[in-house]
Amino acid sequence: MAIREESNQKLSLLEKVSYGLGDTASNLIYAVVTTYLTFYFTDVYGIGAAAVGTLLLVARLVDMVDSPIFGILIDKTHTKWGKSRPWILWSCFPFTIVTILLFMGPELSASGKLVYAYIFYIASNILYTAVNNPLTTLLPSLSSEIQERTVANSFRMFGGQLGGLLVNLTLLPLVAFFGNGDQQKGFFHTMILFGAVGLVMFLITFFNTRERVQDRSGGKSLPVRESVKAIKGNMPWVAGVLIGVVFFILYVVKLSSGIYYITYNLNQPDLVTTANTLGSLTLVGIICVPFLTKKYSKKTLMIAGMAVSLLGQLIIYLGGDSTAMVLTGIVVGAVGLGLPVGLLFALIADTVDYGEWKSGVRAQGLLASTASGIAIKLGSGLGGAIPAWLLAAGGYVANQTQTQTALRMIEISFIWLPILLCIVSILILVFLYRWDKPHHEIVAELEVRRAQ
């Protein structure tokens, strides 16, 4: 398939910031789901921990199907706006509305609450895919220059973490303010506010970005049979999917179990907002990415980031009941995670080039959307479900003094499981993420092919 590229592959600061705001919007709305939904379901809406664990995993597994579907749809999309950008426009309104309704919390029977949670959680996940996956598929179309894409992705990841930081700084205070003692009411009204702000940001992303790398016919639909060819023999893509799944299990496990560890193991519930805010210091690692990638490979930096994150977990363990040590470990781990956060989707975008080089087919919709979708959905689903299952296995009872078994399960979720996942990520990067030749040589060959 021939490719049309604009001669100017440089992105303006406005475009980079606008691209980043798309993920700020996503996280401003969806970070509430990944960080607080388990707590909301168990301690606010009154659903049992075991049922919540199953809900989180089943919904994510069902939702995994939509990622390749949206990837194929993006490859088939042909509009004056390009392939990816239209999906941001079409999906941002329903995504915002459905996620707000997820936290409405109507008075229902126990089974009614569970059915309501399933319907709106699954719908929210599907619409998140529809609005967020295009941000991933858009990246390889913004520019064919590797460093430009890496920098643009850093803006996106910075924007995403900024959204998470805003949530961690303001959510619980806003819940208290709007709810005035009623957490259910507080969550609902806070989500209305976050949704309205996020909607504006999505529209800014749509209007201020451009798709420069397209097929010569102007973005005609790519047949599914052709798209699939880009996966065959694309081992870096397979490794990228595996890394993404493990990373999102790690990321969501830490987010969802942290509130329990601080509340019950440290017995300092007032520290939750501070700890979650410090966890957003992944921003520091993300800021370093554009500078470090000028000297080091993405693979090397991701391994280093996972190693630093592992060190942070060990500091938390060694700190015991020391608040200072626990917070120090959270900071170290967050900064370390900033490197893989800032590089994961750029790494996946690179595999689009590899797939085109191997097969002659550029299928950024299928490759980027499916990879990020499987990573986010399966990883987040397991990351949310495993801590909930461990809570149930430990006999956790919401809003009560916990048994030693329950406290041990919380400790496993917050400290030891992330350590294991860091090690697994490093092993995948070392032994599976390998290229036939350096990426810059592959890009150079592609440019010669396109010129012909």
C-alpha positions as CSV (number, residue, x, y, z in Angstrom):
1,M,0.0,0.0,0.0
2,A,1.4,3.4,-1.0
3,I,1.7,6.1,1.6
4,R,1.2,9.8,1.3
5,E,3.3,11.9,3.6
6,E,3.3,15.7,4.0
7,S,6.8,17.1,3.6
8,N,6.6,18.9,7.0
9,Q,6.6,16.2,9.7
10,K,7.2,18.6,12.6
11,L,4.4,19.1,15.1
12,S,3.6,22.5,16.5
13,L,3.5,23.0,20.3
14,L,-0.3,23.6,20.0
15,E,-0.8,20.3,18.3
16,K,1.3,18.4,20.9
17,V,-0.5,20.0,23.7
18,S,-3.9,19.3,22.1
19,Y,-2.9,15.7,21.5
20,G,-2.0,15.4,25.2
21,L,-5.3,17.0,26.3
22,G,-7.1,14.0,24.7
23,D,-5.5,11.8,27.4
24,T,-6.1,14.4,30.1
25,A,-9.8,14.2,29.2
26,S,-9.7,10.4,29.2
27,N,-8.1,10.1,32.6
28,L,-10.0,13.0,34.2
29,I,-13.1,10.8,33.6
30,Y,-11.7,7.3,33.6
31,A,-9.0,7.6,36.3
32,V,-12.0,7.7,38.7
33,V,-13.0,4.3,37.3
34,T,-9.5,2.7,37.5
35,T,-8.6,4.1,40.9
36,Y,-11.8,4.4,42.9
37,L,-14.5,2.2,41.2
38,T,-13.7,-0.9,43.4
39,F,-13.9,1.3,46.5
40,Y,-17.1,3.0,45.2
41,F,-18.8,-0.4,44.5
42,T,-17.8,-2.0,47.8
43,D,-18.0,0.9,50.3
44,V,-20.4,3.3,48.7
45,Y,-22.8,1.4,46.5
46,G,-22.8,-1.7,48.7
47,I,-21.8,-4.5,46.3
48,G,-19.9,-7.5,47.7
49,A,-16.1,-7.6,47.1
50,A,-16.2,-11.0,45.4
51,A,-19.0,-9.9,43.1
52,V,-17.1,-6.8,42.3
53,G,-14.0,-8.7,41.4
54,T,-15.9,-11.0,39.0
55,L,-17.7,-7.9,37.5
56,L,-14.4,-6.1,36.8
57,L,-12.9,-9.1,35.0
58,V,-15.9,-10.3,33.1
59,A,-16.7,-6.7,31.9
60,R,-13.1,-6.3,30.7
61,L,-13.0,-9.7,28.9
62,V,-16.3,-8.9,27.1
63,D,-14.9,-5.5,26.3
64,M,-11.7,-6.9,24.8
65,V,-13.6,-7.8,21.7
66,D,-14.2,-4.2,20.9
67,S,-10.6,-3.2,20.5
68,P,-9.9,-5.1,17.2
69,I,-13.3,-4.2,16.0
70,F,-12.6,-0.5,16.5
71,G,-9.2,-1.0,15.0
72,I,-10.7,-2.4,11.8
73,L,-13.3,0.3,11.7
74,I,-10.6,3.0,12.0
75,D,-8.7,1.4,9.1
76,K,-11.9,1.4,7.1
77,T,-12.8,5.0,8.0
78,H,-12.4,7.6,5.2
79,T,-13.3,11.2,6.0
80,K,-12.0,14.7,5.4
81,W,-10.7,14.6,9.0
82,G,-8.7,11.4,8.5
83,K,-9.2,7.9,10.0
84,S,-8.7,8.3,13.7
85,R,-9.8,11.9,14.6
86,P,-13.5,11.4,13.6
87,W,-13.8,8.7,16.3
88,I,-12.8,11.1,19.0
89,L,-15.6,13.5,17.9
90,W,-18.2,10.8,17.5
91,S,-17.5,9.0,20.8
92,C,-16.7,11.7,23.3
93,F,-20.3,12.7,24.0
94,P,-21.7,9.2,24.7
95,F,-18.6,8.2,26.7
96,T,-19.0,11.2,29.0
97,I,-22.7,10.6,29.6
98,V,-22.5,6.9,30.2
99,T,-19.6,7.2,32.7
100,I,-21.5,9.8,34.6
101,L,-24.5,7.4,34.8
102,L,-22.1,4.7,36.1
103,F,-21.8,6.7,39.3
104,M,-25.4,7.8,39.6
105,G,-26.1,4.9,42.0
106,P,-29.9,4.4,41.8
107,E,-31.7,2.7,44.8
108,L,-32.1,-0.9,43.6
109,S,-32.1,-4.4,45.1
110,A,-28.8,-6.2,45.5
111,S,-29.2,-8.0,42.2
112,G,-30.5,-4.8,40.6
113,K,-27.4,-2.9,41.7
114,L,-25.2,-5.6,40.2
115,V,-27.1,-5.6,36.9
116,Y,-26.9,-1.8,36.7
117,A,-23.1,-2.0,37.4
118,Y,-22.6,-4.5,34.7
119,I,-24.6,-2.6,32.1
120,F,-23.0,0.8,32.6
121,Y,-19.5,-0.5,33.4
122,I,-19.4,-2.5,30.1
123,A,-20.9,0.4,28.2
124,S,-18.4,2.8,29.7
125,N,-15.5,0.5,28.8
126,I,-16.7,0.2,25.2
127,L,-17.1,3.9,24.7
128,Y,-13.7,4.5,26.4
129,T,-12.2,2.3,23.7
130,A,-14.0,4.3,21.0
131,V,-12.7,7.6,22.2
132,N,-9.2,6.6,23.5
133,N,-8.0,4.0,21.1
134,P,-8.0,6.6,18.3
135,L,-5.4,8.6,20.3
136,T,-3.1,5.6,19.9
137,T,-3.9,5.0,16.2
138,L,-3.5,8.7,15.6
139,L,0.1,8.7,16.8
140,P,1.8,6.9,13.8
141,S,-0.2,9.2,11.5
142,L,0.9,12.5,13.2
143,S,4.4,12.1,11.8
144,S,6.8,9.5,10.4
145,E,9.7,11.0,12.3
146,I,10.5,8.7,15.3
147,Q,11.6,11.5,17.7
148,E,8.5,13.6,16.8
149,R,6.3,10.7,17.6
150,T,8.1,10.0,20.9
151,V,7.8,13.6,22.0
152,A,4.1,13.7,21.0
153,N,3.5,10.5,22.9
154,S,5.2,12.1,25.9
155,F,2.8,15.0,25.7
156,R,0.0,12.5,25.6
157,M,1.2,10.5,28.6
158,F,2.0,13.7,30.5
159,G,-1.6,14.9,29.8
160,G,-3.0,11.5,30.9
161,Q,-1.0,11.6,34.2
162,L,-2.1,15.2,34.7
163,G,-5.7,14.1,34.4
164,G,-5.0,11.4,37.0
165,L,-3.3,13.9,39.2
166,L,-6.3,16.3,39.1
167,V,-8.5,13.3,40.1
168,N,-6.3,12.4,43.0
169,L,-6.0,15.9,44.2
170,T,-9.7,16.9,43.9
171,L,-11.9,13.8,43.8
172,L,-12.4,13.1,47.5
173,P,-12.6,16.8,48.5
174,L,-15.2,17.3,45.8
175,V,-17.1,14.2,46.8
176,A,-17.2,15.6,50.4
177,F,-18.2,19.1,49.1
178,F,-20.9,18.1,46.7
179,G,-22.2,15.2,48.9
180,N,-22.2,17.0,52.3
181,G,-22.0,13.6,54.0
182,D,-23.6,11.6,51.2
183,Q,-20.8,10.0,49.3
184,Q,-23.2,8.6,46.6
185,K,-24.4,12.1,45.8
186,G,-20.9,13.4,46.0
187,F,-19.5,11.0,43.5
188,F,-22.3,11.6,41.0
189,H,-22.0,15.4,41.0
190,T,-18.2,15.2,40.9
191,M,-18.4,13.1,37.8
192,I,-20.7,15.6,36.1
193,L,-18.1,18.2,36.6
194,F,-15.2,16.0,35.4
195,G,-17.3,15.0,32.4
196,A,-18.0,18.5,31.3
197,V,-14.4,19.6,31.5
198,G,-13.2,16.4,29.8
199,L,-15.7,16.9,26.9
200,V,-14.2,20.3,26.1
201,M,-10.7,18.8,26.1
202,F,-11.7,16.0,23.7
203,L,-13.0,18.7,21.3
204,I,-9.7,20.6,21.5
205,T,-7.9,17.4,20.5
206,F,-10.1,16.8,17.6
207,F,-9.9,20.4,16.2
208,N,-6.1,20.9,16.6
209,T,-4.5,17.7,15.4
210,R,-3.8,16.5,11.9
211,E,-3.1,13.1,10.2
212,R,-0.1,13.5,8.0
213,V,0.8,9.9,7.2
214,Q,-2.0,8.4,5.1
215,D,-2.4,6.1,2.1
216,R,-1.9,7.9,-1.2
217,S,-5.6,7.6,-2.1
218,G,-6.4,9.8,0.9
219,G,-7.3,7.3,3.5
220,K,-9.5,4.7,1.7
221,S,-10.6,1.8,3.8
222,L,-8.2,-1.0,4.2
223,P,-9.6,-4.5,3.8
224,V,-9.5,-6.7,7.0
225,R,-7.6,-9.4,5.1
226,E,-4.9,-6.9,4.3
227,S,-4.8,-5.4,7.8
228,V,-4.2,-8.9,9.4
229,K,-1.1,-9.3,7.2
230,A,0.6,-6.6,9.3
231,I,0.5,-8.9,12.4
232,K,2.1,-12.0,10.7
233,G,5.7,-12.2,11.8
234,N,5.4,-9.0,13.9
235,M,7.1,-10.3,17.0
236,P,7.8,-6.8,18.4
237,W,4.0,-6.2,18.3
238,V,3.3,-9.5,20.2
239,A,5.9,-8.5,22.8
240,G,4.4,-5.0,23.0
241,V,1.0,-6.5,23.7
242,L,2.4,-8.7,26.5
243,I,4.3,-5.8,28.0
244,G,1.2,-3.7,27.9
245,V,-1.0,-6.3,29.6
246,V,1.5,-6.8,32.4
247,F,2.1,-3.1,32.8
248,F,-1.6,-2.3,33.1
249,I,-2.1,-5.1,35.6
250,L,0.7,-3.6,37.7
251,Y,-0.6,0.0,37.3
252,V,-4.2,-0.7,38.2
253,V,-3.3,-3.1,41.0
254,K,-1.3,-0.3,42.7
255,L,-4.0,2.2,42.1
256,S,-7.0,0.1,43.3
257,S,-5.3,-1.5,46.3
258,G,-3.5,1.6,47.6
259,I,-6.7,3.1,49.1
260,Y,-7.2,-0.1,51.1
261,Y,-3.6,-0.4,52.2
262,I,-3.4,3.2,53.5
263,T,-6.9,3.0,55.1
264,Y,-6.6,-0.3,56.8
265,N,-2.9,-1.4,57.0
266,L,-1.6,2.0,57.9
267,N,-4.8,3.1,59.6
268,Q,-4.5,6.5,58.0
269,P,-7.5,7.1,55.7
270,D,-6.8,10.9,55.7
271,L,-3.5,10.1,53.9
272,V,-5.2,8.6,50.8
273,T,-5.4,11.8,48.8
274,T,-1.7,12.6,49.6
275,A,-0.5,9.2,48.7
276,N,-2.5,9.1,45.4
277,T,-1.2,12.6,44.6
278,L,2.4,11.5,45.1
279,G,1.6,8.5,42.9
280,S,1.0,10.9,40.1
281,L,4.7,11.8,40.1
282,T,5.0,9.5,37.2
283,L,4.9,12.9,35.5
284,V,8.6,13.4,36.5
285,G,9.6,10.2,34.6
286,I,7.4,11.2,31.6
287,I,9.0,14.6,31.4
288,C,12.4,12.9,31.2
289,V,11.5,10.7,28.3
290,P,12.0,13.1,25.3
291,F,15.5,13.9,26.6
292,L,16.5,10.3,27.5
293,T,15.4,8.8,24.2
294,K,17.9,11.0,22.4
295,K,20.6,8.8,24.0
296,Y,18.9,5.5,25.1
297,S,16.5,3.1,23.4
298,K,12.9,2.8,24.5
299,K,13.6,-0.8,25.6
300,T,16.5,0.2,27.8
301,L,14.5,3.0,29.4
302,M,11.5,0.8,30.1
303,I,13.7,-1.8,31.8
304,A,15.3,0.9,33.9
305,G,11.9,2.3,34.8
306,M,10.6,-1.1,35.9
307,A,13.7,-1.6,38.0
308,V,13.2,1.7,39.8
309,S,9.5,0.9,40.4
310,L,10.6,-2.4,41.9
311,L,12.9,-0.5,44.2
312,G,10.1,1.7,45.3
313,Q,8.0,-1.3,46.3
314,L,10.9,-2.7,48.4
315,I,11.1,0.7,50.2
316,I,7.4,0.5,51.0
317,Y,7.9,-3.0,52.4
318,L,11.0,-2.1,54.4
319,G,9.2,1.0,55.7
320,G,6.7,-1.0,57.6
321,D,4.4,1.4,59.5
322,S,6.6,4.4,58.8
323,T,4.5,6.9,56.9
324,A,7.6,8.7,55.6
325,M,9.1,5.5,54.2
326,V,5.9,4.4,52.6
327,L,5.4,7.8,50.9
328,T,9.1,7.7,49.8
329,G,8.6,4.3,48.3
330,I,5.4,5.6,46.5
331,V,7.4,8.5,45.1
332,V,10.3,6.4,43.9
333,G,8.0,3.8,42.3
334,A,5.9,6.5,40.6
335,V,8.9,8.2,39.1
336,G,10.2,4.8,37.8
337,L,6.8,4.0,36.3
338,G,6.9,7.3,34.5
339,L,9.4,5.9,31.9
340,P,7.2,2.9,30.7
341,V,4.1,5.1,30.9
342,G,5.8,7.6,28.6
343,L,7.1,5.0,26.2
344,L,4.6,2.2,26.0
345,F,2.3,3.6,23.3
346,A,5.3,5.0,21.3
347,L,6.8,1.5,21.4
348,I,3.5,0.1,20.1
349,A,3.3,2.8,17.4
350,D,6.8,1.7,16.3
351,T,5.5,-1.8,15.6
352,V,3.2,-0.3,12.9
353,D,6.4,0.6,11.0
354,Y,7.8,-2.9,11.6
355,G,4.5,-4.5,10.3
356,E,4.6,-2.4,7.2
357,W,8.3,-3.2,6.6
358,K,7.6,-7.0,6.9
359,S,4.3,-7.2,5.1
360,G,4.0,-4.1,3.0
361,V,0.7,-3.2,4.8
362,R,0.4,-0.2,7.1
363,A,-2.5,-1.1,9.4
364,Q,-2.2,1.4,12.3
365,G,-5.8,1.0,13.2
366,L,-5.7,-2.8,13.8
367,L,-2.2,-2.9,15.2
368,A,-2.3,0.1,17.5
369,S,-5.9,-0.2,18.6
370,T,-5.8,-3.9,19.2
371,A,-2.5,-3.8,21.1
372,S,-3.5,-0.9,23.3
373,G,-7.0,-2.3,23.7
374,I,-5.9,-5.7,24.8
375,A,-3.3,-4.2,27.1
376,I,-5.7,-1.7,28.7
377,K,-8.7,-3.9,28.9
378,L,-7.2,-7.3,29.9
379,G,-4.5,-5.6,32.0
380,S,-6.9,-3.2,33.8
381,G,-9.5,-6.0,34.2
382,L,-7.1,-8.3,35.9
383,G,-5.6,-5.4,37.8
384,G,-9.0,-4.5,39.3
385,A,-10.2,-8.1,39.7
386,I,-7.2,-9.6,41.5
387,P,-7.2,-7.2,44.4
388,A,-10.9,-7.6,44.8
389,W,-10.6,-11.4,44.8
390,L,-7.8,-11.2,47.3
391,L,-10.0,-9.0,49.5
392,A,-12.8,-11.5,49.4
393,A,-10.4,-14.4,50.1
394,G,-9.1,-12.6,53.1
395,G,-12.6,-12.1,54.5
396,Y,-12.6,-8.3,53.9
397,V,-15.7,-6.5,55.3
398,A,-16.2,-2.9,54.2
399,N,-15.9,-0.1,56.8
400,Q,-14.9,-2.5,59.6
401,T,-11.6,-3.3,61.4
402,Q,-10.0,-6.0,59.2
403,T,-8.6,-9.4,60.3
404,Q,-4.9,-10.2,60.0
405,T,-5.7,-12.4,57.0
406,A,-7.5,-9.5,55.2
407,L,-4.6,-7.1,56.0
408,R,-2.2,-9.7,54.6
409,M,-4.1,-9.9,51.4
410,I,-4.1,-6.2,51.0
411,E,-0.3,-6.2,51.6
412,I,0.1,-8.8,48.8
413,S,-1.9,-6.7,46.4
414,F,-0.2,-3.4,47.1
415,I,3.4,-4.6,47.6
416,W,4.3,-8.1,46.4
417,L,2.1,-8.5,43.3
418,P,3.6,-5.3,41.8
419,I,7.1,-6.6,42.5
420,L,6.4,-9.8,40.7
421,L,4.9,-7.9,37.7
422,C,7.9,-5.6,37.5
423,I,10.1,-8.7,37.2
424,V,7.9,-10.2,34.5
425,S,7.9,-7.0,32.5
426,I,11.7,-6.9,32.5
427,L,11.9,-10.5,31.3
428,I,9.5,-9.8,28.4
429,L,11.5,-6.8,27.3
430,V,14.9,-8.6,27.6
431,F,13.9,-11.9,25.9
432,L,10.9,-11.2,23.6
433,Y,11.1,-7.6,22.3
434,R,13.6,-7.9,19.5
435,W,13.9,-6.4,16.0
436,D,15.5,-7.8,12.9
437,K,17.4,-4.5,12.5
438,P,17.4,-1.1,14.2
439,H,14.2,0.9,13.9
440,H,15.8,3.9,12.2
441,E,17.1,1.6,9.4
442,I,13.6,0.2,9.0
443,V,12.1,3.7,8.7
444,A,14.7,4.7,6.2
445,E,13.9,1.6,4.0
446,L,10.2,2.5,4.3
447,E,10.8,6.0,3.1
448,V,12.6,4.7,0.1
449,R,9.7,2.3,-0.7
450,R,7.2,5.1,-0.4
451,A,9.2,7.4,-2.6
452,Q,9.1,4.7,-5.3
